[in-house]
Amino acid sequence: IFGGITRDVWLQILQPTFIERIQISTPKVNEKSAETSAILTLIHSGKKEQEFEIEIAIKNPQGKIVSKQSIKNSIKPGTNNITLKLPNLKKPALWSPDAPNLYEIVVQLKSDKIVDQASERFGFRWAEFKEHGPFYLNGKRLLLRGTHRHEDHAGYGNALPDSLHRRDMKMIKEMGANFVRLAHYPQDPEIYRACDELGLLVW
């Protein structure tokens, strides 16, 4: 909108083989159990296929490891996408605006020693609109109360520091909202992290 670099930028020094992304999905969730799957995107810049050990753990909202498994996988040169189905969790702590419970997946890539490590947080929940009816979250009716937010601030344009992103979301939560519409463009990743942590549904 205003031109130039408006988001955080990092220069990262990476190993020849590293974890580029963890994509998490929760295909089936209810109060009794939850399914979790993850797609790992690994980059291998070596010229030959190499075997690595992949260790993946899930931590509950209190930081305790509730699931852990390890597999060995051959990584080919270039980009590798590996899909993992993790063991079902019993009685998951569900995410909601009143109780924004977040789990964490931690992935370690090993070859004699830890080569790379990455993590991602997520919540277990399910949502639906009843036909000609209201919105339901985790099987319970929820009245959506919210507002709209643009990525803009006086003196900054849309190059906001994380502290101002979080301040906006805290103000929205404190005024009694459980829902926010994020304008017409993808907003800063810090906004989505804040919504996850504070308990705000996002459109």
Secondary structure as UniProt FT lines:
FT   STRAND          17..25
FT   STRAND          33..44
FT   STRAND          50..59
FT   TURN            61..62
FT   STRAND          65..75
FT   STRAND          78..90
FT   STRAND          94..95
FT   STRAND          103..110
FT   STRAND          114..122
FT   STRAND          127..129
FT   TURN            131..132
FT   STRAND          135..137
FT   TURN            138..139
FT   STRAND          140..141
FT   STRAND          146..148
FT   TURN            154..156
FT   HELIX           162..174
FT   TURN            175..176
FT   STRAND          179..181
FT   TURN            183..184
FT   HELIX           189..198
FT   STRAND          201..202
//
